[in-house]
């Protein structure tokens, strides 16, 4: 209740200030922005000048872009300014919402980083929202892949920086390496006073102060299971023959007899008989001069070869392009360039695919998204699906949830789950459903979990003479344009996971009159939240739309987390009514997703615990290094900007008028 009262009071203050400045020209906006700098610098971005700053930023948006922030966007901006996880419906204008708290923080003198889903969106948002910041006297920069060192440093020097989490996190690790173990402010001040080269001048980031994360759950939850490791290829080349020998030897081992697999953990364990076989015949794998001459390394090489065969499949976890193995992000369906699996797994996959084997990398520095984002003095974010992960966001990052009601009521209709016994029958039903919706002139978006599934469904659509477009990791450059066209009448789009996230699907008026976009989830994801992200592609901003889920008992999620129950239902289905089988299938989907989320949450906790233990060991060894975002040693206050104690009680002249 107290939060809601404060928010309503803030909305009233913004509206009152907005009535005064809504008719201002460019000169008046610039003049007021400069006067706000002094007030916000003294009281902090959440101080008494915040409402006036929001009103001025809204006037700048109206003046430069012809767009006015609506009340839900102002409410979302207030939540971001107060360090919350803001849940806004898809299509409610989160890009525009971020400009309000970003302007307040930048005018207060804080370095603002706004994180987007990919480089394209970072460039698009910076260019699109740039006139608002320029009207307030602020500079906007973009950090994207492929930029040289000088361009990156120039971008980071701007007041507001748009980028992706991957780019900034790895630049942070590069700064850690530059600073080395002696990273106290005193050391850096002595270097600068001496007149020689100063390490601070070579840094990319000059502080981790104020962060706004778009698609918050995707970055802080889904991608937080993977550590970020900055490597240098300085390890000796073990030779291709050693990897080929390990792969050939792994094919002689029998599952169940020599090794067991754990599908949830994607791990392999040797049985006692398998261990004896490896120790007995393993020395043949030893290549003179290679590290496989070690018994322990031979075992690890064989285990990685088995894992490459059982858990990593072409067009699911990776692509092969130009003789290289490119990892696919299982959360987004996008290719992750310049990424490699560690501990020889990448070399095992290269060997399996017959590609040129590159040497293993030597890790130089590491972190995780959990530890990296907790270094910010102020962290906030927004997404359309935050409530399912609200407990973890609060416990790990200290982000309370704020749900902002949509500007227009939702007209999205859900048709539930369609359960089938086999994958083949499910795909036939999906094609028939697409034909039915296509005949009605409605656009269709089909979400798949892998490149393989999208191309398999594409072949069926071609056989059915249904024109369509495919969007997966092979066509990532066409992503935004393909998604933009997905709202045309009768269009059919097949996309992996959340490809195109961040780009609005604008409905053609004819498509809206015919019922809007119809979304089909061809397979349940590991979290119901991710399914809801896909459903959110339809019915945006009060548009009509519908969605449904297709499930088979052969789907990966059910086989991994409910295998025994799935086999039991399949055996009994001939004795059960069809509606009961469908109900059991829906229950199994919910149970499997709950189990998968618990498993992934445990992996994230273990990763965070491991990172904290590693930091403690380095600190004991006297190599704690640079930890804080502002050049400080030690962990900064997590997720809360501490405003200056000095409070400026002066009111804006415009608001007193």
C-alpha positions in Angstrom: 0.0 0.0 0.0 2.8 2.4 0.9 4.5 1.8 -2.4 1.3 2.3 -4.4 0.7 5.6 -2.5 4.2 6.8 -3.3 3.7 5.9 -6.9 0.4 7.7 -7.2 1.8 10.8 -5.6 4.8 10.7 -8.0 2.4 10.4 -11.0 0.5 13.4 -9.7 3.7 15.4 -9.4 4.9 14.5 -12.9 1.6 15.5 -14.3 1.7 18.8 -12.5 5.2 19.6 -13.7 4.2 18.4 -17.2 1.4 20.9 -17.6 4.0 23.7 -17.2 6.7 22.4 -19.6 4.5 20.7 -22.2 4.6 23.8 -24.4 8.3 24.5 -24.0 10.6 24.7 -26.9 14.1 23.2 -27.3 15.9 26.1 -25.5 13.6 26.0 -22.5 14.1 22.2 -22.2 17.9 22.5 -22.4 17.9 25.3 -19.8 15.7 23.4 -17.4 17.9 20.2 -17.8 21.0 22.2 -16.8 19.2 23.5 -13.7 18.1 20.0 -12.9 21.7 18.8 -12.9 22.5 20.7 -9.8 19.5 19.6 -7.9 19.8 15.9 -8.9 23.5 15.9 -8.2 22.8 17.1 -4.6 19.7 15.0 -3.8 20.4 11.9 -6.0 18.3 10.7 -9.0 15.4 9.7 -6.6 15.4 13.1 -4.9 13.1 16.0 -5.1 14.0 16.8 -8.7 13.0 13.3 -10.0 9.4 14.2 -10.9 10.4 17.4 -12.7 13.1 15.5 -14.6 10.5 12.9 -15.7 8.3 15.7 -16.9 11.1 17.5 -18.8 12.2 14.2 -20.4 8.6 13.6 -21.5 8.4 17.0 -23.0 11.7 16.3 -24.8 10.2 13.1 -26.2 7.1 15.0 -27.4 9.2 17.7 -28.9 11.8 15.5 -30.7 10.0 12.3 -31.5 6.4 13.2 -31.3 5.8 10.5 -28.7 4.5 11.2 -25.2 5.2 8.8 -22.3 1.9 7.4 -21.0 1.1 6.9 -17.3 2.1 3.2 -17.3 5.5 4.1 -18.8 6.0 6.8 -16.1 5.0 4.2 -13.5 7.5 1.7 -14.9 10.2 4.5 -15.0 9.5 5.2 -11.3 10.0 1.5 -10.5 13.3 1.4 -12.4 14.5 4.5 -10.6 13.8 2.7 -7.3 15.7 -0.5 -8.1 12.8 -2.8 -9.0 12.0 -5.6 -11.4 9.2 -4.0 -13.5 6.8 -6.3 -15.2 5.1 -4.6 -18.2 3.0 -6.3 -20.8 4.7 -7.0 -24.1 4.4 -4.0 -26.5 3.8 -1.4 -23.7 6.9 0.6 -24.8 9.7 -0.6 -22.5 12.3 1.1 -24.7 10.7 4.5 -24.2 10.1 3.8 -20.5 13.9 3.4 -19.9 14.6 6.9 -21.0 13.0 8.4 -17.9 15.1 6.9 -15.2 18.2 6.9 -17.5 17.8 10.7 -17.9 17.4 11.3 -14.2 20.5 9.2 -13.3 22.6 10.7 -16.1 21.7 14.3 -15.1 22.6 13.3 -11.5 26.1 12.5 -12.8 25.9 8.7 -12.8 27.1 6.5 -15.6 24.1 4.7 -17.1 24.2 1.4 -18.9 21.1 0.1 -20.7 21.2 -3.6 -21.7 19.3 -4.9 -24.6 18.9 -8.4 -26.1 21.4 -8.0 -29.0 23.7 -5.6 -30.9 21.0 -4.7 -33.4 18.6 -3.6 -30.7 21.3 -1.7 -28.9 22.1 0.3 -32.0 18.4 0.7 -32.9 17.4 1.9 -29.4 20.3 4.3 -29.1 19.5 5.9 -32.5 15.8 5.9 -31.8 15.9 7.4 -28.3 19.0 9.5 -28.9 17.2 12.7 -29.7 15.6 12.7 -26.2 19.0 12.5 -24.5 20.5 15.1 -26.8 17.6 17.5 -26.1 18.6 17.2 -22.4 22.3 17.8 -23.1 23.3 14.2 -22.6 25.6 12.1 -24.8 24.6 8.6 -26.0 27.0 5.8 -26.9 26.7 2.2 -28.2 29.0 -0.7 -27.5 28.6 -3.6 -29.9 30.7 -6.5 -31.2 33.4 -5.7 -33.7 34.3 -2.3 -32.3 37.9 -1.4 -31.8 39.4 -0.4 -28.5 39.3 3.4 -29.1 35.7 3.3 -30.2 34.7 1.3 -27.1 36.5 3.7 -24.7 34.8 6.7 -26.5 31.4 5.0 -26.2 31.9 4.2 -22.5 32.7 7.9 -21.8 29.1 8.9 -22.8 26.4 9.6 -20.3 24.1 6.8 -21.4 25.5 3.6 -23.0 23.4 1.0 -24.8 25.0 -2.4 -25.1 24.5 -6.1 -24.4 25.4 -7.9 -21.2 28.0 -10.0 -22.9 29.9 -7.1 -24.3 30.1 -5.1 -21.0 30.8 -8.1 -18.9 33.8 -9.1 -21.0 35.1 -5.6 -21.0 34.8 -5.7 -17.3 37.0 -8.8 -17.3 39.5 -7.1 -19.5 39.7 -4.2 -17.0 40.3 -6.8 -14.3 43.3 -8.0 -16.2 44.6 -4.5 -16.9 44.4 -3.5 -13.3 45.9 -6.7 -11.9 46.2 -7.5 -8.1 47.2 -4.0 -7.0 44.0 -2.1 -7.8 43.4 0.2 -4.9 42.6 3.8 -5.5 45.8 4.7 -3.7 48.0 2.8 -6.2 46.2 4.4 -9.2 46.5 7.9 -7.7 50.2 7.4 -7.1 50.6 6.3 -10.8 48.8 9.4 -12.0 50.7 11.7 -9.7 54.0 10.2 -10.9 53.2 11.4 -14.4 53.8 8.1 -16.0 51.4 5.7 -17.7 48.3 5.1 -15.5 46.3 1.9 -15.7 43.1 3.8 -15.1 43.5 5.6 -18.5 43.5 2.2 -20.2 40.2 1.0 -18.7 37.1 0.5 -20.7 34.6 0.9 -17.8 35.0 3.9 -15.5 32.4 2.6 -13.0 29.4 0.3 -12.6 26.9 2.7 -11.2 23.4 2.6 -12.8 22.1 -0.3 -14.9 18.8 -0.9 -16.6 18.3 -4.4 -18.0 15.7 -5.0 -20.7 14.3 -8.5 -20.8 15.5 -8.8 -17.2 14.6 -12.5 -16.7 16.4 -13.6 -19.8 19.7 -12.0 -18.7 19.6 -12.4 -15.0 17.9 -15.8 -14.8 18.1 -17.8 -18.1 21.7 -16.8 -19.0 23.0 -16.8 -15.4 23.8 -20.6 -15.4 26.8 -20.1 -17.6 30.1 -18.6 -16.3 31.8 -15.9 -18.4 35.5 -16.8 -18.9 37.9 -14.6 -20.8 40.6 -16.8 -22.3 43.8 -16.6 -24.2 44.9 -19.4 -26.6 48.3 -20.1 -25.0 47.9 -23.8 -24.0 50.0 -26.2 -26.1 48.3 -27.9 -29.0 47.5 -31.5 -27.9 47.3 -32.6 -31.5 44.2 -33.8 -33.5 45.2 -37.4 -33.2 44.7 -37.4 -29.4 41.1 -36.2 -29.8 40.4 -38.6 -32.6 41.7 -41.5 -30.5 39.5 -40.4 -27.5 36.4 -40.2 -29.8 37.1 -43.6 -31.3 37.8 -45.2 -27.9 34.5 -43.7 -26.5 32.5 -45.5 -29.3 33.8 -48.9 -28.0 32.3 -48.2 -24.6 28.7 -49.4 -24.0 26.1 -47.3 -22.1 25.0 -49.0 -18.9 28.0 -51.3 -18.9 30.9 -49.0 -19.1 29.3 -45.6 -18.4 26.1 -44.0 -17.3 24.6 -40.6 -18.4 22.8 -38.1 -16.3 20.5 -36.2 -18.7 19.5 -33.4 -16.4 23.1 -32.5 -15.6 24.5 -33.4 -19.0 27.1 -35.4 -17.2 28.8 -38.8 -17.8 30.1 -41.2 -15.2 32.3 -44.2 -15.8 31.3 -47.5 -14.1 34.0 -49.6 -12.4 34.2 -51.8 -15.5 34.5 -48.8 -17.7 37.2 -47.3 -15.5 39.2 -50.6 -15.6 38.9 -50.6 -19.4 40.1 -47.0 -19.7 43.0 -47.6 -17.4 43.9 -50.8 -19.2 43.7 -49.7 -22.8 43.9 -45.9 -22.2 47.7 -45.6 -22.5 47.3 -46.2 -26.2 45.7 -42.8 -26.3 48.8 -41.1 -25.1 50.4 -39.1 -27.9 54.1 -38.2 -27.3 54.4 -34.7 -26.1 50.6 -34.3 -25.4 48.9 -33.8 -22.1 46.8 -37.0 -22.8 49.9 -38.9 -21.5 48.3 -38.2 -18.1 45.8 -40.9 -16.9 43.5 -38.2 -15.4 43.5 -36.2 -18.6 42.8 -39.3 -20.7 39.8 -40.1 -18.6 38.5 -36.5 -18.9 39.1 -36.6 -22.7 37.0 -39.8 -23.0 34.2 -38.4 -20.8 34.1 -35.3 -22.9 34.0 -37.4 -26.1 31.0 -39.3 -24.7 29.3 -36.1 -23.7 29.8 -34.6 -27.2 28.1 -37.7 -28.7 25.1 -37.9 -26.3 24.3 -34.3 -25.2 25.5 -32.0 -28.0 23.7 -32.4 -31.4 24.1 -30.5 -34.6 21.4 -27.9 -35.2 20.3 -28.1 -31.6 23.2 -27.0 -29.4 25.5 -25.8 -32.2 25.8 -25.0 -36.0 28.6 -26.0 -38.3 29.4 -23.0 -40.6 32.6 -22.6 -42.7 34.3 -25.5 -40.9 33.6 -24.0 -37.5 31.4 -25.0 -34.6 29.2 -22.1 -33.5 27.3 -22.4 -30.2 23.6 -21.7 -30.2 22.1 -20.0 -27.2 19.4 -22.4 -26.1 17.5 -19.5 -24.5 17.2 -17.3 -27.5 18.0 -19.5 -30.5 20.8 -17.1 -31.6 24.4 -17.9 -32.5 27.0 -17.0 -29.9 30.1 -16.0 -31.9 33.6 -16.4 -30.5 32.3 -18.7 -27.7 33.7 -22.1 -26.9 33.0 -24.8 -24.4 35.7 -25.4 -21.9 37.7 -28.3 -20.6 38.2 -29.9 -24.0 34.5 -30.3 -24.8 34.7 -27.9 -27.7 37.6 -29.9 -29.2 35.6 -33.1 -28.8 32.6 -31.6 -30.7 35.0 -30.3 -33.5 36.4 -33.8 -33.7 33.0 -35.4 -34.0 32.0 -33.0 -36.8 35.3 -33.5 -38.7 36.3 -29.8 -38.3 39.8 -28.3 -37.9 40.6 -28.7 -34.2 41.8 -25.5 -32.5 44.0 -25.5 -29.3 42.3 -25.2 -26.0 42.1 -21.8 -24.3 43.9 -20.7 -21.1 41.4 -18.9 -18.8 42.6 -15.4 -17.7 39.6 -14.1 -15.8 36.1 -15.2 -15.0 32.8 -14.1 -13.5 29.1 -14.7 -13.9 26.1 -12.5 -14.7 25.0 -13.0 -11.1 28.2 -11.6 -9.6 28.7 -9.0 -12.4 25.3 -7.3 -12.0 25.4 -7.4 -8.2 28.4 -5.0 -8.5 26.3 -2.2 -9.7 25.4 0.5 -7.2 21.9 0.6 -8.7 20.4 -2.3 -10.6 16.9 -2.5 -12.1 15.2 -4.1 -15.1 12.0 -4.7 -17.0 10.4 -7.6 -18.7 7.0 -9.0 -19.6 7.4 -12.1 -17.5 8.9 -11.3 -14.1 6.4 -12.7 -11.6 7.4 -16.4 -12.0 11.0 -15.5 -11.1 10.2 -12.8 -8.6 11.5 -14.8 -5.6 14.9 -15.5 -7.2 15.2 -11.9 -8.4 14.6 -10.6 -4.9 16.9 -13.1 -3.2 19.8 -13.0 -5.6 19.7 -9.4 -6.8 17.5 -7.6 -4.3 14.9 -6.6 -6.9 11.4 -6.3 -5.6 8.6 -6.8 -8.2 6.4 -4.0 -9.5 3.6 -5.0 -11.9 2.4 -2.2 -14.1 -1.1 -2.6 -15.6 -1.3 -2.3 -19.4 -2.5 0.9 -21.0 -5.3 -1.1 -22.8 -6.9 -4.3 -21.5 -5.5 -7.5 -23.1 -7.6 -9.3 -25.7 -5.3 -12.3 -25.9 -7.1 -15.7 -25.9 -5.4 -19.0 -24.8 -6.6 -22.3 -26.2 -4.6 -24.5 -23.8 -2.5 -27.5 -24.7 -3.0 -30.1 -27.4 -1.5 -33.4 -26.4 -0.3 -36.1 -28.8 1.4 -39.5 -28.3 4.2 -39.0 -30.8 6.2 -36.2 -32.3 5.1 -37.2 -35.8 1.4 -36.9 -34.9 2.0 -33.6 -33.2 3.7 -32.1 -36.2 0.9 -33.3 -38.5 -1.6 -31.6 -36.2 0.5 -28.4 -36.2 0.5 -28.3 -40.0 -3.2 -28.9 -40.1 -3.8 -26.1 -37.6 -1.5 -23.7 -39.6 -3.5 -24.5 -42.8 -6.8 -23.7 -41.0 -5.6 -20.4 -39.5 -3.9 -19.4 -42.8 -7.1 -20.0 -44.7 -8.8 -17.6 -42.4 -6.3 -14.9 -43.4 -4.7 -14.6 -40.0 -0.9 -14.4 -39.5 0.7 -17.4 -37.7 3.9 -17.5 -35.6 5.3 -20.9 -34.7 7.9 -21.2 -31.9 10.3 -24.1 -31.9 13.1 -25.0 -29.5 15.9 -25.8 -31.9 17.1 -25.2 -35.5 16.5 -28.8 -36.2 12.9 -28.6 -35.2 12.3 -25.4 -37.2 13.7 -27.0 -40.3 11.8 -30.2 -39.8 8.6 -28.3 -39.6 9.6 -26.2 -42.6 9.9 -29.3 -44.7 6.4 -30.3 -43.7 5.0 -26.9 -44.6 6.7 -27.1 -48.0 5.2 -30.5 -48.6 1.8 -29.0 -47.7 2.4 -26.1 -50.1 2.1 -23.5 -47.4 4.3 -20.4 -48.0 6.3 -19.4 -44.9 9.5 -17.8 -43.6 12.0 -19.5 -41.2 13.9 -17.6 -38.6 16.6 -19.5 -36.7 20.3 -19.2 -36.0 21.0 -19.7 -39.7 19.1 -16.5 -40.6 20.0 -14.4 -37.6 20.8 -11.3 -39.7 17.2 -11.2 -41.0 15.7 -11.4 -37.6 14.2 -8.0 -37.1 12.8 -7.7 -40.6 11.3 -11.2 -40.5 9.6 -10.6 -37.2 8.4 -7.2 -38.4 6.6 -8.9 -41.3 5.0 -11.6 -39.2 1.8 -9.5 -38.7 0.8 -9.4 -42.3 -2.5 -11.2 -43.3 -1.9 -14.9 -44.0 1.8 -14.8 -43.2 3.4 -17.9 -41.6 6.6 -17.5 -39.6 8.6 -20.4 -38.0 11.1 -19.1 -35.4 13.3 -20.7 -32.8 12.6 -19.8 -29.2 12.5 -16.1 -28.6 14.1 -15.0 -31.9 13.0 -11.4 -32.7 12.4 -10.6 -29.0 12.5 -6.8 -28.6 11.0 -6.2 -32.0 7.3 -5.4 -32.2 5.0 -7.4 -34.5 2.7 -4.8 -35.9 -0.6 -6.1 -37.0 -1.9 -5.2 -40.4 -5.5 -3.7 -40.0 -6.9 -6.6 -42.1 -5.1 -9.1 -39.9 -6.5 -7.5 -36.8 -10.0 -7.6 -38.2 -9.6 -11.4 -38.9 -8.6 -12.2 -35.3 -5.0 -11.1 -35.0 -1.8 -13.1 -34.7 -2.1 -16.7 -33.7 1.0 -18.1 -31.8 1.7 -21.8 -31.8 4.3 -23.2 -29.3 5.4 -26.4 -30.9 7.0 -27.8 -27.8 7.0 -26.7 -24.1 10.1 -24.9 -22.8 11.9 -25.6 -19.6 10.0 -22.8 -17.8 6.4 -21.7 -18.2 7.7 -18.2 -18.1 9.5 -18.7 -21.5 6.3 -20.1 -23.0 4.5 -17.0 -21.8 7.2 -14.9 -23.5 6.3 -16.6 -26.7 2.6 -16.1 -26.2 3.3 -12.4 -25.5 4.2 -11.9 -29.2 0.4 -11.7 -29.9 -2.3 -9.5 -28.4 0.0 -6.5 -27.9 -1.4 -3.1 -26.9 -4.9 -4.3 -26.9 -4.7 -6.1 -30.3 -6.6 -9.3 -30.8 -4.6 -12.5 -30.7 -4.6 -16.2 -29.6 -2.1 -18.9 -28.7 -1.9 -22.6 -28.0 0.6 -25.2 -27.0 1.3 -28.5 -28.8 2.8 -31.4 -26.7 3.9 -34.9 -27.5 5.1 -37.5 -25.0 8.4 -37.7 -27.0 9.2 -34.0 -26.3 12.7 -33.5 -24.7 11.3 -31.8 -21.6 9.0 -34.7 -20.7 11.6 -37.4 -21.5 14.2 -35.7 -19.3 12.2 -34.8 -16.2 9.2 -37.2 -16.3 10.5 -40.2 -18.3 9.0 -42.9 -16.0 5.6 -41.3 -15.8 5.5 -40.7 -19.6 6.2 -44.3 -20.3 3.5 -45.3 -17.8 0.9 -43.1 -19.5 1.9 -44.4 -22.9 1.3 -47.9 -21.8 -2.1 -47.1 -20.2 -3.4 -44.7 -22.9 -5.3 -47.4 -24.8 -7.4 -48.0 -21.6 -7.9 -44.3 -20.9 -10.3 -41.8 -22.4 -8.6 -39.3 -24.8 -9.6 -36.3 -22.7 -8.0 -37.9 -19.6 -4.8 -38.6 -21.5 -4.7 -34.9 -22.6 -5.3 -33.9 -19.0 -2.4 -36.1 -17.8 -0.2 -34.7 -20.5 -0.9 -31.1 -19.3 -0.1 -32.1 -15.7 3.1 -33.8 -16.8 4.2 -30.6 -18.7 3.6 -28.5 -15.5 5.4 -31.0 -13.3 8.3 -31.2 -15.7 8.7 -27.5 -16.0 8.6 -27.1 -12.2 11.3 -29.8 -12.0 13.4 -28.1 -14.7 13.1 -24.7 -13.0 14.2 -26.2 -9.6 17.2 -27.9 -11.3 18.3 -24.7 -13.1 17.8 -22.7 -9.9 20.1 -25.1 -8.1 22.7 -24.8 -10.9 22.6 -21.0 -10.6 23.1 -21.2 -6.8 26.0 -23.6 -7.2 27.6 -21.3 -9.8 27.3 -18.3 -7.5 28.6 -20.3 -4.6 31.6 -21.5 -6.6 32.4 -17.9 -7.7 32.2 -16.7 -4.2 34.5 -19.5 -3.0 36.9 -18.8 -5.8 37.0 -15.1 -4.8 37.6 -16.0 -1.2 40.6 -18.2 -2.2 42.1 -15.5 -4.3 41.6 -13.0 -1.5 43.4 -15.3 0.9 46.3 -15.6 -1.6 46.5 -11.8 -1.8 45.2 -11.6 -5.3 41.6 -10.4 -4.7 42.1 -7.8 -7.5 39.8 -5.2 -8.7 36.2 -6.0 -7.5 34.2 -2.8 -7.4 32.7 -1.0 -10.4 34.2 2.3 -9.3 37.8 1.1 -8.9 37.3 -0.1 -5.3 38.6 -3.2 -3.7 35.8 -5.2 -2.1 32.1 -5.8 -2.9 30.2 -2.6 -3.3 26.7 -2.1 -1.8 24.5 -4.5 -3.7 21.8 -3.0 -5.9 21.1 0.2 -4.1 22.3 3.6 -5.1 23.1 5.6 -2.0 22.1 9.2 -2.6 24.2 12.0 -1.3 23.4 12.8 2.3 23.2 16.5 1.5 19.6 17.3 0.6 18.8 20.3 -1.6 15.4 21.6 -0.4 15.0 24.1 -3.2 12.1 23.5 -5.5 12.1 24.1 -9.2 10.9 27.6 -10.1 8.7 26.1 -12.7 7.0 23.8 -10.2 6.5 26.7 -7.8 4.8 28.7 -10.4 
